[in-house]
Structure formats: structure tokens, C-alpha cells
């Protein structure tokens, strides 16, 4: 067998073993999420993305008194 093919097969085998080792070492040890974990995560994300009254992008609904004052005198 040609030495370049041996080197190629050796590199492919080493890459496969290295990838399997990294995958085994980086995966979580325990499955700690419960059945409600996804729902809790979505609620947490939703709460974080709603702008508060201090945000410049928040929509403010004006009442009738404020709407008349904002238009100015006619």
C-alpha cells in the first residue's frame, strides 16, 4: 500500500477518535431539565425582551387629556 494512503487513513482515524473524545468530554453529565424547563425558559426570554417604561422603544398609550394637549391649541 502506498505510504500517502496510509497517512490519509491514519489522519481520518485520528480525526474521528479526536472528535468522539471531544464530544464525550463536552456533553453534560446529567439531564437536569424537567418537563417544565422549556416553558420556564420561554417565559424568562419573553420577560427579558419586553421593554419597560424606561425604554425609548416602549409604546405609550395617551389618554384623551394627553392627546389634546399634545396636538396643541387649534
N, CA, C and O atoms as a GROMACS GRO file, in nm:
protein
  296
    1UNK      N    1   0.084  -0.117   0.000
    1UNK     CA    2   0.000   0.000   0.000
    1UNK      C    3   0.090   0.125   0.000
    1UNK      O    4   0.196   0.126   0.062
    2UNK      N    5   0.047   0.225  -0.068
    2UNK     CA    6   0.123   0.348  -0.080
    2UNK      C    7   0.128   0.420   0.056
    2UNK      O    8   0.030   0.419   0.130
    3UNK      N    9   0.239   0.482   0.088
    3UNK     CA   10   0.256   0.549   0.218
    3UNK      C   11   0.163   0.669   0.233
    3UNK      O   12   0.123   0.702   0.345
    4UNK      N   13   0.129   0.736   0.123
    4UNK     CA   14   0.039   0.850   0.132
    4UNK      C   15  -0.103   0.805   0.170
    4UNK      O   16  -0.173   0.876   0.243
    5UNK      N   17  -0.146   0.688   0.122
    5UNK     CA   18  -0.277   0.636   0.160
    5UNK      C   19  -0.280   0.595   0.307
    5UNK      O   20  -0.380   0.615   0.376
    6UNK      N   21  -0.172   0.538   0.354
    6UNK     CA   22  -0.163   0.502   0.497
    6UNK      C   23  -0.172   0.628   0.582
    6UNK      O   24  -0.242   0.629   0.684
    7UNK      N   25  -0.102   0.732   0.542
    7UNK     CA   26  -0.108   0.858   0.615
    7UNK      C   27  -0.250   0.916   0.613
    7UNK      O   28  -0.298   0.965   0.715
    8UNK      N   29  -0.316   0.910   0.498
    8UNK     CA   30  -0.451   0.961   0.486
    8UNK      C   31  -0.548   0.885   0.575
    8UNK      O   32  -0.628   0.946   0.646
    9UNK      N   33  -0.542   0.753   0.573
    9UNK     CA   34  -0.630   0.672   0.658
    9UNK      C   35  -0.599   0.696   0.807
    9UNK      O   36  -0.690   0.700   0.890
   10UNK      N   37  -0.472   0.711   0.839
   10UNK     CA   38  -0.435   0.740   0.978
   10UNK      C   39  -0.490   0.874   1.024
   10UNK      O   40  -0.537   0.886   1.137
   11UNK      N   41  -0.485   0.974   0.936
   11UNK     CA   42  -0.537   1.106   0.971
   11UNK      C   43  -0.689   1.102   0.989
   11UNK      O   44  -0.742   1.167   1.079
   12UNK      N   45  -0.758   1.027   0.903
   12UNK     CA   46  -0.904   1.016   0.915
   12UNK      C   47  -0.941   0.944   1.045
   12UNK      O   48  -1.035   0.986   1.113
   13UNK      N   49  -0.870   0.839   1.079
   13UNK     CA   50  -0.898   0.766   1.202
   13UNK      C   51  -0.869   0.853   1.324
   13UNK      O   52  -0.946   0.854   1.420
   14UNK      N   53  -0.758   0.925   1.322
   14UNK     CA   54  -0.724   1.014   1.434
   14UNK      C   55  -0.827   1.126   1.449
   14UNK      O   56  -0.863   1.163   1.561
   15UNK      N   57  -0.874   1.181   1.337
   15UNK     CA   58  -0.976   1.287   1.344
   15UNK      C   59  -1.105   1.232   1.401
   15UNK      O   60  -1.170   1.299   1.482
   16UNK      N   61  -1.143   1.112   1.362
   16UNK     CA   62  -1.265   1.051   1.416
   16UNK      C   63  -1.255   1.024   1.564
   16UNK      O   64  -1.349   1.052   1.639
   17UNK      N   65  -1.142   0.971   1.608
   17UNK     CA   66  -1.122   0.945   1.751
   17UNK      C   67  -1.117   1.076   1.831
   17UNK      O   68  -1.173   1.084   1.941
   18UNK      N   69  -1.052   1.176   1.776
   18UNK     CA   70  -1.046   1.306   1.844
   18UNK      C   71  -1.183   1.370   1.856
   18UNK      O   72  -1.216   1.429   1.959
   19UNK      N   73  -1.263   1.361   1.751
   19UNK     CA   74  -1.398   1.418   1.755
   19UNK      C   75  -1.485   1.345   1.857
   19UNK      O   76  -1.560   1.408   1.931
   20UNK      N   77  -1.474   1.213   1.861
   20UNK     CA   78  -1.552   1.134   1.958
   20UNK      C   79  -1.509   1.169   2.100
   20UNK      O   80  -1.594   1.178   2.189
   21UNK      N   81  -1.380   1.188   2.123
   21UNK     CA   82  -1.330   1.223   2.255
   21UNK      C   83  -1.380   1.361   2.299
   21UNK      O   84  -1.422   1.378   2.413
   22UNK      N   85  -1.374   1.459   2.208
   22UNK     CA   86  -1.424   1.593   2.241
   22UNK      C   87  -1.573   1.590   2.269
   22UNK      O   88  -1.620   1.656   2.361
   23UNK      N   89  -1.649   1.513   2.192
   23UNK     CA   90  -1.794   1.503   2.213
   23UNK      C   91  -1.823   1.440   2.349
   23UNK      O   92  -1.910   1.487   2.422
   24UNK      N   93  -1.752   1.334   2.383
   24UNK     CA   94  -1.775   1.267   2.511
   24UNK      C   95  -1.739   1.357   2.629
   24UNK      O   96  -1.807   1.354   2.732
   25UNK      N   97  -1.634   1.436   2.616
   25UNK     CA   98  -1.592   1.520   2.727
   25UNK      C   99  -1.677   1.646   2.742
   25UNK      O  100  -1.688   1.700   2.853
   26UNK      N  101  -1.739   1.693   2.636
   26UNK     CA  102  -1.812   1.819   2.642
   26UNK      C  103  -1.961   1.802   2.666
   26UNK      O  104  -2.030   1.901   2.695
   27UNK      N  105  -2.013   1.683   2.656
   27UNK     CA  106  -2.157   1.666   2.677
   27UNK      C  107  -2.189   1.675   2.826
   27UNK      O  108  -2.103   1.645   2.909
   28UNK      N  109  -2.312   1.716   2.861
   28UNK     CA  110  -2.348   1.730   3.002
   28UNK      C  111  -2.352   1.594   3.071
   28UNK      O  112  -2.387   1.493   3.010
   29UNK      N  113  -2.316   1.594   3.197
   29UNK     CA  114  -2.310   1.469   3.273
   29UNK      C  115  -2.449   1.418   3.311
   29UNK      O  116  -2.475   1.298   3.306
   30UNK      N  117  -2.538   1.509   3.350
   30UNK     CA  118  -2.672   1.470   3.392
   30UNK      C  119  -2.775   1.547   3.311
   30UNK      O  120  -2.749   1.656   3.261
   31UNK      N  121  -2.891   1.488   3.298
   31UNK     CA  122  -3.002   1.557   3.234
   31UNK      C  123  -3.086   1.621   3.343
   31UNK      O  124  -3.169   1.554   3.405
   32UNK      N  125  -3.064   1.750   3.368
   32UNK     CA  126  -3.126   1.816   3.483
   32UNK      C  127  -3.254   1.890   3.448
   32UNK      O  128  -3.317   1.947   3.537
   33UNK      N  129  -3.294   1.890   3.324
   33UNK     CA  130  -3.413   1.964   3.287
   33UNK      C  131  -3.538   1.881   3.312
   33UNK      O  132  -3.543   1.762   3.282
   34UNK      N  133  -3.637   1.946   3.368
   34UNK     CA  134  -3.764   1.881   3.393
   34UNK      C  135  -3.860   1.906   3.278
   34UNK      O  136  -3.824   1.970   3.179
   35UNK      N  137  -3.981   1.855   3.289
   35UNK     CA  138  -4.077   1.873   3.179
   35UNK      C  139  -4.120   2.019   3.161
   35UNK      O  140  -4.165   2.056   3.052
   36UNK      N  141  -4.107   2.101   3.265
   36UNK     CA  142  -4.149   2.241   3.254
   36UNK      C  143  -4.033   2.335   3.223
   36UNK      O  144  -4.052   2.457   3.218
   37UNK      N  145  -3.915   2.282   3.201
   37UNK     CA  146  -3.798   2.366   3.180
   37UNK      C  147  -3.809   2.450   3.053
   37UNK      O  148  -3.769   2.566   3.052
   38UNK      N  149  -3.862   2.392   2.944
   38UNK     CA  150  -3.876   2.466   2.819
   38UNK      C  151  -3.974   2.582   2.837
   38UNK      O  152  -3.949   2.692   2.788
   39UNK      N  153  -4.085   2.558   2.906
   39UNK     CA  154  -4.183   2.664   2.929
   39UNK      C  155  -4.123   2.775   3.015
   39UNK      O  156  -4.145   2.893   2.987
   40UNK      N  157  -4.048   2.738   3.117
   40UNK     CA  158  -3.984   2.839   3.202
   40UNK      C  159  -3.883   2.922   3.124
   40UNK      O  160  -3.872   3.043   3.143
   41UNK      N  161  -3.809   2.857   3.037
   41UNK     CA  162  -3.710   2.928   2.956
   41UNK      C  163  -3.777   3.027   2.863
   41UNK      O  164  -3.730   3.140   2.848
   42UNK      N  165  -3.888   2.986   2.800
   42UNK     CA  166  -3.960   3.077   2.711
   42UNK      C  167  -4.017   3.196   2.787
   42UNK      O  168  -4.012   3.309   2.738
   43UNK      N  169  -4.070   3.173   2.904
   43UNK     CA  170  -4.123   3.284   2.984
   43UNK      C  171  -4.012   3.379   3.026
   43UNK      O  172  -4.030   3.500   3.024
   44UNK      N  173  -3.898   3.324   3.062
   44UNK     CA  174  -3.786   3.408   3.101
   44UNK      C  175  -3.738   3.493   2.984
   44UNK      O  176  -3.710   3.612   3.001
   45UNK      N  177  -3.728   3.433   2.866
   45UNK     CA  178  -3.687   3.509   2.747
   45UNK      C  179  -3.789   3.615   2.711
   45UNK      O  180  -3.752   3.725   2.672
   46UNK      N  181  -3.916   3.584   2.723
   46UNK     CA  182  -4.022   3.678   2.691
   46UNK      C  183  -4.018   3.796   2.787
   46UNK      O  184  -4.036   3.910   2.745
   47UNK      N  185  -3.994   3.771   2.913
   47UNK     CA  186  -3.988   3.878   3.012
   47UNK      C  187  -3.869   3.969   2.985
   47UNK      O  188  -3.877   4.090   3.005
   48UNK      N  189  -3.757   3.911   2.941
   48UNK     CA  190  -3.638   3.992   2.916
   48UNK      C  191  -3.650   4.079   2.793
   48UNK      O  192  -3.582   4.182   2.784
   49UNK      N  193  -3.735   4.043   2.697
   49UNK     CA  194  -3.741   4.117   2.571
   49UNK      C  195  -3.847   4.226   2.570
   49UNK      O  196  -3.848   4.307   2.477
   50UNK      N  197  -3.935   4.230   2.668
   50UNK     CA  198  -4.036   4.336   2.671
   50UNK      C  199  -3.973   4.463   2.727
   50UNK      O  200  -3.919   4.461   2.838
   51UNK      N  201  -3.979   4.571   2.653
   51UNK     CA  202  -3.921   4.695   2.705
   51UNK      C  203  -4.008   4.752   2.817
   51UNK      O  204  -4.130   4.742   2.811
   52UNK      N  205  -3.946   4.809   2.914
   52UNK     CA  206  -4.018   4.870   3.025
   52UNK      C  207  -4.051   5.015   2.993
   52UNK      O  208  -4.022   5.063   2.884
   53UNK      N  209  -4.111   5.083   3.088
   53UNK     CA  210  -4.148   5.224   3.064
   53UNK      C  211  -4.025   5.314   3.050
   53UNK      O  212  -4.036   5.425   2.998
   54UNK      N  213  -3.909   5.268   3.094
   54UNK     CA  214  -3.788   5.349   3.084
   54UNK      C  215  -3.724   5.339   2.946
   54UNK      O  216  -3.632   5.414   2.915
   55UNK      N  217  -3.772   5.246   2.863
   55UNK     CA  218  -3.712   5.225   2.733
   55UNK      C  219  -3.765   5.326   2.632
   55UNK      O  220  -3.882   5.364   2.636
   56UNK      N  221  -3.678   5.370   2.543
   56UNK     CA  222  -3.720   5.467   2.442
   56UNK      C  223  -3.805   5.401   2.332
   56UNK      O  224  -3.874   5.470   2.258
   57UNK      N  225  -3.798   5.268   2.322
   57UNK     CA  226  -3.876   5.199   2.220
   57UNK      C  227  -4.013   5.153   2.271
   57UNK      O  228  -4.089   5.092   2.196
   58UNK      N  229  -4.045   5.182   2.396
   58UNK     CA  230  -4.173   5.140   2.452
   58UNK      C  231  -4.286   5.226   2.393
   58UNK      O  232  -4.268   5.345   2.368
   59UNK      N  233  -4.398   5.165   2.372
   59UNK     CA  234  -4.515   5.236   2.320
   59UNK      C  235  -4.595   5.287   2.439
   59UNK      O  236  -4.623   5.212   2.533
   60UNK      N  237  -4.632   5.412   2.434
   60UNK     CA  238  -4.709   5.472   2.543
   60UNK      C  239  -4.844   5.513   2.488
   60UNK      O  240  -4.853   5.587   2.391
   61UNK      N  241  -4.949   5.464   2.551
   61UNK     CA  242  -5.084   5.497   2.507
   61UNK      C  243  -5.126   5.625   2.577
   61UNK      O  244  -5.124   5.634   2.700
   62UNK      N  245  -5.164   5.723   2.498
   62UNK     CA  246  -5.202   5.852   2.553
   62UNK      C  247  -5.352   5.855   2.576
   62UNK      O  248  -5.430   5.809   2.493
   63UNK      N  249  -5.391   5.910   2.689
   63UNK     CA  250  -5.533   5.927   2.719
   63UNK      C  251  -5.590   6.047   2.644
   63UNK      O  252  -5.518   6.115   2.570
   64UNK      N  253  -5.717   6.071   2.662
   64UNK     CA  254  -5.782   6.184   2.590
   64UNK      C  255  -5.724   6.318   2.634
   64UNK      O  256  -5.707   6.408   2.551
   65UNK      N  257  -5.693   6.332   2.763
   65UNK     CA  258  -5.638   6.459   2.811
   65UNK      C  259  -5.501   6.487   2.752
   65UNK      O  260  -5.469   6.600   2.715
   66UNK      N  261  -5.420   6.383   2.744
   66UNK     CA  262  -5.284   6.400   2.690
   66UNK      C  263  -5.288   6.418   2.540
   66UNK      O  264  -5.204   6.491   2.486
   67UNK      N  265  -5.382   6.353   2.469
   67UNK     CA  266  -5.389   6.365   2.324
   67UNK      C  267  -5.424   6.509   2.284
   67UNK      O  268  -5.369   6.561   2.187
   68UNK      N  269  -5.513   6.571   2.355
   68UNK     CA  270  -5.550   6.710   2.326
   68UNK      C  271  -5.435   6.805   2.354
   68UNK      O  272  -5.413   6.901   2.280
   69UNK      N  273  -5.362   6.779   2.460
   69UNK     CA  274  -5.251   6.866   2.496
   69UNK      C  275  -5.135   6.850   2.399
   69UNK      O  276  -5.060   6.944   2.374
   70UNK      N  277  -5.119   6.729   2.345
   70UNK     CA  278  -5.007   6.704   2.253
   70UNK      C  279  -5.030   6.770   2.117
   70UNK      O  280  -4.934   6.806   2.050
   71UNK      N  281  -5.157   6.786   2.075
   71UNK     CA  282  -5.185   6.846   1.946
   71UNK      C  283  -5.163   6.997   1.948
   71UNK      O  284  -5.135   7.058   1.845
   72UNK      N  285  -5.176   7.056   2.064
   72UNK     CA  286  -5.156   7.199   2.073
   72UNK      C  287  -5.288   7.274   2.050
   72UNK      O  288  -5.389   7.214   2.015
   73UNK      N  289  -5.284   7.405   2.071
   73UNK     CA  290  -5.406   7.485   2.053
   73UNK      C  291  -5.444   7.494   1.904
   73UNK      O  292  -5.359   7.502   1.816
   74UNK      N  293  -5.575   7.492   1.880
   74UNK     CA  294  -5.623   7.499   1.741
   74UNK      C  295  -5.651   7.640   1.700
   74UNK      O  296  -5.692   7.664   1.587
   0.00000   0.00000   0.00000
